[in-house]
Amino acid sequence: MFNRGIGSALVNAGENYVKTLGGKSTSIPSSVDACKFYEKLGHYYVNDNNPDEDGVVLMKKDLI
């Protein structure tokens, strides 16, 4: 049921849209469980993988 590439395709489409608007990076609030997925797509941790009180980790990707 997993690994069909739908999530990656959605993230890539969003990144391409941001690029068309002149954006240079994206930021994604991620659950701790999803961090590895975003890392595979080139995102990195903004706050050293320290989740906030809701368990959310901020991740970023430079698009240049």
NORSUL-V919355 format. One record per residue. D_FIRST is the distance of its C-alpha to the first C-alpha in whole Angstrom. Layout:
[[D_FIRST] [D_FIRST]]
//
This chain:
[[0] [4] [7] [7] [11] [11] [12] [15] [16] [17] [19] [20] [21] [23] [25] [26] [27] [29] [31] [32] [34] [35] [33] [33] [30] [28] [27] [24] [24] [21] [20] [21] [17] [16] [19] [18] [16] [19] [21] [19] [20] [23] [24] [26] [28] [30] [32] [31] [28] [30] [28] [30] [31] [28] [25] [25] [25] [27] [26] [27] [27] [30] [30] [33]]
//
